[in-house]
Amino acid sequence: MVLTKHFKERRSVTTQLREHGLRLTRQRRVIADVLQQAGEHLDAPEVLRRAQQQMPGLHLATVYRALESLKKLGIIDELDLMHVNGHGHFYEARTNKDHMHFTCQRCGSVFEIQDPLFEKLKTQIMDRHGFTLRVARLELGGLCSSCTAKIKEVT
């Protein structure tokens, strides 16, 4: 689940590709558009499935190469998300603000959380250790409120 407010904080992936001087092939554009418009975190096979709606001949190897180049440029983020349902890595277009990911280990829902406490923690870490943070990722796992309520109903 991607909260709607995060869409406003995303810069256009195609614009960022141009800014980095990376050739904007049709494959990269289609894959970038899929990630930009997803509204959720996607794994590579799902990126392929959605991209094939626009480019039927697209192959998974091409998707992985495009994802890798977008990741190296810092345009997208690769997320572990606690290996939801046995899957490996997920991808999302990078936002202008850092956020945390909470994965429900029961239903598999993923929530993006922006909180002033996270910003305060980052500032404290930089001040205390003299770091300059360029990226901050925090992954949390447990039970979402809905699953917690269901468990309480049973007990």
N, CA, C and O of each residue as an XYZ file, in Angstrom:
620
protein
N       0.851     -1.172      0.000
C       0.000      0.000      0.000
C       0.894      1.231      0.000
O       1.792      1.355      0.833
N       0.655      2.108     -0.902
C       1.355      3.383     -0.942
C       0.333      4.460     -0.650
O      -0.702      4.541     -1.312
N       0.619      5.277      0.328
C      -0.314      6.347      0.644
C      -0.311      7.375     -0.469
O       0.737      7.689     -1.032
N      -1.475      7.895     -0.784
C      -1.632      8.845     -1.878
C      -0.718     10.041     -1.731
O      -0.216     10.555     -2.731
N      -0.486     10.500     -0.508
C       0.343     11.688     -0.317
C       1.765     11.479     -0.822
O       2.440     12.454     -1.151
N       2.240     10.238     -0.893
C       3.588      9.980     -1.380
C       3.722     10.249     -2.879
O       4.818     10.551     -3.350
N       2.632     10.144     -3.633
C       2.706     10.405     -5.068
C       3.150     11.828     -5.346
O       3.881     12.074     -6.306
N       2.711     12.777     -4.509
C       3.094     14.176     -4.698
C       4.592     14.365     -4.471
O       5.186     15.315     -4.980
N       5.191     13.469     -3.716
C       6.602     13.608     -3.365
C       7.521     12.868     -4.337
O       8.741     12.896     -4.173
N       6.965     12.222     -5.324
C       7.766     11.505     -6.309
C       8.116     12.418     -7.460
O       7.264     13.126     -7.996
N       9.378     12.393     -7.830
C       9.799     13.125     -9.030
C       9.621     12.196    -10.208
O       9.737     10.980    -10.060
N       9.346     12.736    -11.358
C       9.147     11.929    -12.551
C      10.398     11.101    -12.836
O      11.503     11.633    -12.936
N      10.203      9.795    -12.962
C      11.322      8.900    -13.241
C      11.927      9.219    -14.604
O      13.148      9.207    -14.760
N      11.081      9.503    -15.588
C      11.614      9.805    -16.919
C      12.413     11.107    -16.905
O      13.434     11.211    -17.585
N      11.963     12.095    -16.140
C      12.718     13.350    -16.008
C      14.080     13.084    -15.377
O      15.093     13.626    -15.821
N      14.100     12.257    -14.355
C      15.367     11.935    -13.682
C      16.310     11.172    -14.610
O      17.522     11.381    -14.568
N      15.767     10.297    -15.441
C      16.601      9.585    -16.414
C      17.298     10.580    -17.341
O      18.495     10.467    -17.609
N      16.534     11.543    -17.819
C      17.114     12.570    -18.705
C      18.182     13.381    -17.961
O      19.238     13.677    -18.520
N      17.903     13.740    -16.696
C      18.859     14.524    -15.904
C      20.187     13.784    -15.736
O      21.247     14.409    -15.703
N      20.129     12.467    -15.631
C      21.337     11.661    -15.462
C      22.011     11.333    -16.789
O      23.078     10.719    -16.822
N      21.382     11.746    -17.875
C      21.968     11.513    -19.184
C      21.842     10.080    -19.669
O      22.491      9.696    -20.642
N      21.013      9.284    -19.003
C      20.814      7.904    -19.419
C      19.854      7.891    -20.604
O      18.809      8.541    -20.575
N      20.211      7.156    -21.632
C      19.369      7.087    -22.814
C      17.984      6.573    -22.444
O      17.854      5.568    -21.745
N      16.978      7.248    -22.903
C      15.606      6.894    -22.566
C      15.048      5.977    -23.652
O      14.341      6.414    -24.560
N      15.388      4.689    -23.530
C      14.863      3.709    -24.474
C      13.384      3.477    -24.186
O      12.890      3.827    -23.114
N      12.695      2.897    -25.131
C      11.269      2.615    -24.934
C      11.082      1.664    -23.748
O      10.153      1.826    -22.958
N      11.977      0.665    -23.628
C      11.871     -0.287    -22.524
C      12.015      0.420    -21.173
O      11.216      0.191    -20.265
N      13.032      1.277    -21.039
C      13.240      1.996    -19.778
C      12.058      2.905    -19.463
O      11.612      2.995    -18.319
N      11.558      3.582    -20.504
C      10.426      4.481    -20.289
C       9.206      3.721    -19.792
O       8.537      4.162    -18.858
N       8.913      2.582    -20.410
C       7.751      1.791    -20.018
C       7.923      1.275    -18.592
O       6.989      1.352    -17.794
N       9.098      0.753    -18.263
C       9.367      0.235    -16.919
C       9.305      1.363    -15.896
O       8.750      1.193    -14.810
N       9.879      2.518    -16.246
C       9.839      3.679    -15.345
C       8.399      4.123    -15.118
O       8.017      4.438    -13.991
N       7.607      4.151    -16.171
C       6.207      4.551    -16.034
C       5.431      3.578    -15.140
O       4.602      3.998    -14.332
N       5.699      2.292    -15.287
C       5.034      1.289    -14.447
C       5.333      1.567    -12.973
O       4.428      1.556    -12.138
N       6.602      1.815    -12.658
C       6.974      2.083    -11.268
C       6.391      3.398    -10.771
O       5.954      3.498     -9.625
N       6.386      4.399    -11.633
C       5.891      5.721    -11.253
C       4.397      5.683    -10.924
O       3.938      6.380    -10.019
N       3.654      4.875    -11.655
C       2.202      4.857    -11.521
C       1.671      3.708    -10.673
O       0.457      3.549    -10.541
N       2.553      2.916    -10.102
C       2.152      1.667     -9.458
C       1.162      1.835     -8.306
O       0.149      1.137     -8.266
N       1.428      2.731     -7.385
C       0.563      2.840     -6.222
C       0.809      1.748     -5.200
O       0.087      1.640     -4.208
N       1.831      0.936     -5.444
C       2.213     -0.125     -4.508
C       3.633     -0.554     -4.833
O       4.205     -0.134     -5.839
N       4.193     -1.387     -3.983
C       5.548     -1.895     -4.199
C       5.455     -3.114     -5.112
O       4.623     -3.996     -4.897
N       6.304     -3.158     -6.124
C       6.237     -4.230     -7.116
C       7.512     -5.045     -7.125
O       8.604     -4.502     -6.959
N       7.377     -6.353     -7.319
C       8.557     -7.163     -7.561
C       8.798     -7.193     -9.074
O       7.943     -6.767     -9.850
N       9.954     -7.693     -9.485
C      10.322     -7.659    -10.902
C       9.316     -8.396    -11.797
O       8.970     -7.877    -12.858
N       8.832     -9.591    -11.408
C       7.837    -10.245    -12.270
C       6.557     -9.422    -12.448
O       5.942     -9.458    -13.514
N       6.153     -8.679    -11.410
C       4.960     -7.844    -11.535
C       5.241     -6.624    -12.412
O       4.374     -6.191    -13.171
N       6.446     -6.071    -12.309
C       6.831     -4.981    -13.211
C       6.745     -5.487    -14.646
O       6.204     -4.807    -15.518
N       7.279     -6.682    -14.888
C       7.227     -7.275    -16.229
C       5.791     -7.452    -16.701
O       5.454     -7.074    -17.823
N       4.942     -8.028    -15.849
C       3.553     -8.277    -16.236
C       2.857     -6.975    -16.654
O       2.159     -6.932    -17.667
N       3.058     -5.923    -15.863
C       2.409     -4.646    -16.173
C       3.029     -3.984    -17.407
O       2.321     -3.392    -18.221
N       4.331     -4.087    -17.535
C       5.017     -3.477    -18.681
C       4.655     -4.190    -19.981
O       4.587     -3.562    -21.037
N       4.425     -5.493    -19.905
C       4.078     -6.252    -21.111
C       2.726     -5.839    -21.681
O       2.426     -6.141    -22.836
N       1.912     -5.157    -20.894
C       0.642     -4.655    -21.418
C       0.900     -3.579    -22.473
O       0.086     -3.375    -23.374
N       2.040     -2.892    -22.354
C       2.415     -1.871    -23.329
C       3.445     -2.398    -24.327
O       3.503     -1.943    -25.470
N       4.253     -3.357    -23.888
C       5.313     -3.944    -24.724
C       5.284     -5.459    -24.592
O       6.034     -6.015    -23.790
N       4.451     -6.131    -25.348
C       4.288     -7.580    -25.193
C       5.579     -8.396    -25.311
O       5.670     -9.458    -24.696
N       6.559     -7.956    -26.057
C       7.777     -8.735    -26.251
C       8.843     -8.539    -25.173
O       9.931     -9.104    -25.280
N       8.555     -7.762    -24.155
C       9.526     -7.466    -23.099
C       9.873     -8.725    -22.310
O       9.008     -9.558    -22.038
N      11.158     -8.855    -21.942
C      11.627    -10.030    -21.203
C      12.034     -9.641    -19.785
O      12.365     -8.488    -19.512
N      12.002    -10.629    -18.886
C      12.353    -10.397    -17.482
C      13.794     -9.911    -17.340
O      14.079     -9.072    -16.485
N      14.699    -10.424    -18.161
C      16.108     -9.992    -18.086
C      16.231     -8.496    -18.370
O      17.037     -7.807    -17.745
N      15.439     -7.998    -19.303
C      15.446     -6.569    -19.623
C      14.938     -5.762    -18.432
O      15.476     -4.700    -18.118
N      13.900     -6.270    -17.772
C      13.358     -5.589    -16.587
C      14.426     -5.515    -15.505
O      14.628     -4.457    -14.909
N      15.113     -6.624    -15.245
C      16.158     -6.618    -14.208
C      17.281     -5.645    -14.554
O      17.774     -4.939    -13.675
N      17.689     -5.598    -15.816
C      18.748     -4.649    -16.208
C      18.290     -3.207    -16.015
O      19.044     -2.370    -15.519
N      17.059     -2.926    -16.406
C      16.533     -1.564    -16.235
C      16.414     -1.207    -14.758
O      16.774     -0.100    -14.357
N      15.912     -2.130    -13.949
C      15.797     -1.877    -12.512
C      17.160     -1.608    -11.894
O      17.307     -0.714    -11.060
N      18.140     -2.374    -12.299
C      19.499     -2.190    -11.769
C      20.055     -0.817    -12.135
O      20.653     -0.152    -11.290
N      19.870     -0.388    -13.366
C      20.391      0.923    -13.762
C      19.635      2.051    -13.061
O      20.246      3.049    -12.677
N      18.334      1.915    -12.889
C      17.548      2.926    -12.175
C      17.951      2.985    -10.696
O      17.996      4.057    -10.094
N      18.237      1.832    -10.137
C      18.655      1.763     -8.734
C      20.024      2.411     -8.537
O      20.222      3.162     -7.583
N      20.963      2.127     -9.427
C      22.308      2.702     -9.324
C      22.280      4.224     -9.393
O      23.103      4.893     -8.768
N      21.345      4.764    -10.144
C      21.226      6.215    -10.276
C      20.451      6.846     -9.121
O      20.356      8.070     -9.032
N      19.897      6.013     -8.237
C      19.142      6.538     -7.114
C      17.745      7.017     -7.479
O      17.140      7.807     -6.755
N      17.242      6.537     -8.601
C      15.919      6.952     -9.070
C      14.830      6.087     -8.445
O      13.723      6.558     -8.186
N      15.153      4.820     -8.207
C      14.218      3.918     -7.539
C      14.914      3.306     -6.332
O      16.140      3.334     -6.223
N      14.124      2.760     -5.443
C      14.641      2.044     -4.285
C      14.281      0.575     -4.400
O      13.195      0.218     -4.858
N      15.211     -0.271     -3.976
C      14.953     -1.701     -3.882
C      14.717     -2.010     -2.411
O      15.514     -1.630     -1.553
N      13.634     -2.692     -2.130
C      13.228     -2.962     -0.758
C      13.132     -4.451     -0.515
O      12.744     -5.210     -1.403
N      13.487     -4.871      0.692
C      13.379     -6.272      1.075
C      11.965     -6.591      1.542
O      11.416     -7.633      1.182
N      11.371     -5.712      2.334
C      10.021     -5.853      2.873
C       9.787     -7.201      3.544
O       8.717     -7.796      3.422
N      10.794     -7.661      4.242
C      10.715     -8.861      5.072
C      10.285    -10.098      4.284
O       9.670    -11.011      4.835
N      10.607    -10.118      3.020
C      10.295    -11.251      2.138
C       8.848    -11.701      2.271
O       8.559    -12.862      2.561
N       7.954    -10.755      2.051
C       6.525    -11.012      2.124
C       6.159    -12.179      1.218
O       6.543    -12.216      0.049
N       5.427    -13.113      1.757
C       4.934    -14.271      1.003
C       6.038    -14.992      0.237
O       5.788    -15.538     -0.837
N       7.249    -14.999      0.774
C       8.346    -15.714      0.147
C       9.014    -14.987     -0.987
O       9.994    -15.485     -1.541
N       8.515    -13.815     -1.354
C       9.107    -13.048     -2.443
C      10.380    -12.382     -1.971
O      10.600    -12.213     -0.772
N      11.201    -12.011     -2.902
C      12.450    -11.347     -2.594
C      12.316     -9.849     -2.515
O      11.863     -9.312     -1.503
N      12.700     -9.178     -3.558
C      12.823     -7.732     -3.497
C      11.712     -7.026     -4.262
O      11.185     -7.529     -5.255
N      11.378     -5.843     -3.762
C      10.342     -5.013     -4.342
C      10.960     -3.676     -4.729
O      12.028     -3.315     -4.235
N      10.296     -2.950     -5.604
C      10.835     -1.692     -6.118
C       9.783     -0.610     -6.030
O       8.585     -0.874     -6.137
N      10.252      0.626     -5.833
C       9.369      1.782     -5.834
C      10.148      2.983     -6.328
O      11.368      3.054     -6.174
N       9.435      3.927     -6.924
C      10.057      5.186     -7.325
C      10.439      5.933     -6.053
O       9.653      6.001     -5.108
N      11.645      6.493     -6.032
C      12.121      7.203     -4.846
C      11.306      8.478     -4.634
O      10.946      9.164     -5.590
N      11.024      8.779     -3.385
C      10.293      9.986     -3.027
C      11.273     11.050     -2.542
O      12.447     10.765     -2.302
N      10.779     12.270     -2.402
C      11.623     13.361     -1.917
C      11.811     13.316     -0.404
O      12.687     13.996      0.129
N      11.002     12.525      0.290
C      11.106     12.407      1.741
C      11.299     10.943      2.114
O      10.686     10.046      1.533
N      12.172     10.724      3.103
C      12.369      9.364      3.594
C      11.115      8.890      4.317
O      10.382      9.682      4.909
N      10.888      7.608      4.257
C       9.768      7.023      4.969
C      10.135      5.611      5.398
O      11.079      5.010      4.884
N       9.379      5.105      6.337
C       9.585      3.749      6.843
C       8.566      2.831      6.185
O       7.533      3.278      5.687
N       8.874      1.546      6.191
C       7.939      0.548      5.683
C       7.593     -0.408      6.821
O       8.475     -0.924      7.507
N       6.315     -0.629      7.004
C       5.827     -1.611      7.969
C       5.164     -2.722      7.171
O       4.263     -2.464      6.373
N       5.605     -3.955      7.384
C       5.036     -5.116      6.706
C       4.307     -5.971      7.725
O       4.885     -6.373      8.735
N       3.036     -6.251      7.460
C       2.283     -7.154      8.324
C       2.703     -8.579      7.983
O       2.602     -9.015      6.836
N       3.166     -9.277      8.978
C       3.673    -10.631      8.756
C       2.558    -11.667      8.715
O       2.812    -12.862      8.564
N       1.337    -11.205      8.850
C       0.199    -12.125      8.752
C      -0.498    -11.993      7.402
O      -0.672    -12.984      6.692
N      -0.898    -10.764      7.042
C      -1.662    -10.576      5.797
C      -0.787    -10.084      4.637
O      -1.218    -10.117      3.484
N       0.434     -9.631      4.931
C       1.342     -9.197      3.881
C       1.183     -7.750      3.447
O       1.892     -7.301      2.546
N       0.269     -7.008      4.064
C       0.098     -5.599      3.713
C       1.362     -4.812      4.038
O       2.051     -5.091      5.019
N       1.649     -3.835      3.205
C       2.808     -2.975      3.415
C       2.312     -1.546      3.552
O       1.535     -1.064      2.729
N       2.766     -0.881      4.595
C       2.356      0.495      4.860
C       3.589      1.385      4.838
O       4.636      1.023      5.377
N       3.463      2.536      4.220
C       4.526      3.540      4.252
C       4.187      4.540      5.337
O       3.057      5.020      5.427
N       5.174      4.848      6.159
C       4.951      5.722      7.307
C       5.941      6.869      7.264
O       7.152      6.657      7.211
N       5.423      8.074      7.288
C       6.257      9.260      7.480
C       5.903      9.792      8.856
O       4.731      9.973      9.186
N       6.935     10.042      9.655
C       6.676     10.481     11.013
C       7.765     11.453     11.439
O       8.940     11.235     11.141
N       7.389     12.524     12.133
C       8.394     13.468     12.618
C       9.447     12.803     13.522
O      10.587     13.264     13.589
N       9.068     11.738     14.205
C      10.037     11.032     15.049
C      11.174     10.437     14.228
O      12.319     10.405     14.679
N      10.861      9.968     13.030
C      11.888      9.422     12.143
C      12.866     10.521     11.727
O      14.079     10.312     11.693
N      12.319     11.686     11.414
C      13.177     12.826     11.055
C      14.056     13.222     12.239
O      15.235     13.529     12.063
N      13.490     13.216     13.435
C      14.245     13.555     14.652
C      15.354     12.528     14.885
O      16.479     12.896     15.225
N      15.041     11.251     14.704
C      16.044     10.198     14.874
C      17.197     10.382     13.898
O      18.360     10.253     14.279
N      16.883     10.683     12.643
C      17.936     10.902     11.643
C      18.836     12.067     12.059
O      20.060     11.975     11.963
N      18.231     13.155     12.518
C      18.999     14.319     12.950
C      19.891     13.974     14.137
O      21.057     14.367     14.172
N      19.352     13.246     15.104
C      20.146     12.845     16.275
C      21.323     11.971     15.870
O      22.426     12.137     16.391
N      21.103     11.052     14.956
C      22.186     10.173     14.499
C      23.270     10.990     13.811
O      24.457     10.776     14.059
N      22.877     11.920     12.954
C      23.868     12.759     12.260
C      24.649     13.599     13.265
O      25.874     13.682     13.186
N      23.951     14.218     14.203
C      24.611     15.070     15.195
C      25.529     14.270     16.118
O      26.658     14.680     16.388
N      25.047     13.150     16.589
C      25.795     12.346     17.559
C      27.040     11.704     16.944
O      28.068     11.579     17.609
N      26.945     11.296     15.669
C      28.041     10.542     15.064
C      28.774     11.302     13.961
O      29.751     10.796     13.409
N      28.319     12.498     13.639
C      28.980     13.289     12.610
C      28.740     12.779     11.198
O      29.507     13.081     10.284
N      27.684     12.012     11.022
C      27.365     11.474      9.697
C      26.643     12.506      8.855
O      26.040     13.446      9.374
N      26.714     12.317      7.561
C      25.844     13.018      6.628
C      24.986     11.951      5.974
O      25.478     11.154      5.175
N      23.714     11.932      6.307
C      22.821     10.914      5.752
C      22.364     11.317      4.358
O      21.939     12.450      4.129
N      22.457     10.381      3.446
C      21.951     10.607      2.090
C      20.731      9.754      1.807
O      19.908     10.085      0.953
N      20.625      8.673      2.519
C      19.455      7.801      2.379
C      19.200      7.158      3.733
O      20.130      6.793      4.453
N      17.928      7.029      4.062
C      17.540      6.383      5.316
C      16.379      5.446      5.026
O      15.358      5.844      4.465
N      16.558      4.209      5.419
C      15.500      3.221      5.233
C      15.306      2.510      6.555
O      16.269      2.153      7.233
N      14.073      2.313      6.904
C      13.757      1.580      8.120
C      12.610      0.651      7.805
O      11.583      1.065      7.269
N      12.794     -0.602      8.141
C      11.791     -1.615      7.859
C      11.308     -2.200      9.173
O      12.103     -2.636     10.005
N      10.006     -2.202      9.344
C       9.388     -2.717     10.556
C       8.483     -3.883     10.178
O       7.913     -3.905      9.088
N       8.354     -4.835     11.066
C       7.477     -5.970     10.802
C       6.702     -6.336     12.044
O       7.185     -6.166     13.163
N       5.512     -6.833     11.846
C       4.656     -7.236     12.956
C       3.260     -7.469     12.436
O       3.084     -7.997     11.338
N       2.266     -7.081     13.211
C       0.874     -7.259     12.813
C       0.223     -5.900     12.634
O       0.359     -5.021     13.486
N      -0.482     -5.728     11.530
C      -1.211     -4.480     11.295
C      -2.387     -4.415     12.266
O      -2.693     -5.395     12.944
N      -3.033     -3.278     12.328
C      -4.136     -3.096     13.281
C      -5.290     -4.057     12.984
O      -5.938     -4.553     13.907
N      -5.547     -4.320     11.708
C      -6.632     -5.228     11.339
C      -6.350     -6.659     11.805
O      -7.227     -7.318     12.362
N      -5.127     -7.134     11.574
C      -4.757     -8.489     11.996
C      -4.700     -8.592     13.518
O      -5.071     -9.618     14.088
N      -4.240     -7.542     14.168
C      -4.208     -7.516     15.628
C      -5.633     -7.644     16.184
O      -5.873     -8.387     17.136
N      -6.559     -6.918     15.584
C      -7.952     -6.967     16.022
C      -8.544     -8.370     15.812
O      -9.276     -8.869     16.667
N      -8.225     -9.001     14.679
C      -8.733    -10.342     14.399
C      -8.225    -11.352     15.430
O      -8.966    -12.231     15.869
N      -6.966    -11.213     15.805
C      -6.381    -12.129     16.805
C      -7.050    -11.918     18.159
O      -7.323    -12.880     18.877
N      -7.312    -10.663     18.505
C      -7.960    -10.361     19.782
C      -9.382    -10.906     19.822
O      -9.866    -11.295     20.885
N     -10.064    -10.939     18.655
C     -11.420    -11.479     18.584
C     -11.433    -12.964     18.874
O     -12.372    -13.465     19.493
N     -10.408    -13.677     18.437
C     -10.337    -15.121     18.593
C     -10.021    -15.496     20.044
O     -10.505    -16.509     20.549
N      -9.212    -14.679     20.701
C      -8.810    -15.024     22.074
C      -9.742    -14.494     23.118
O      -9.522    -14.711     24.310
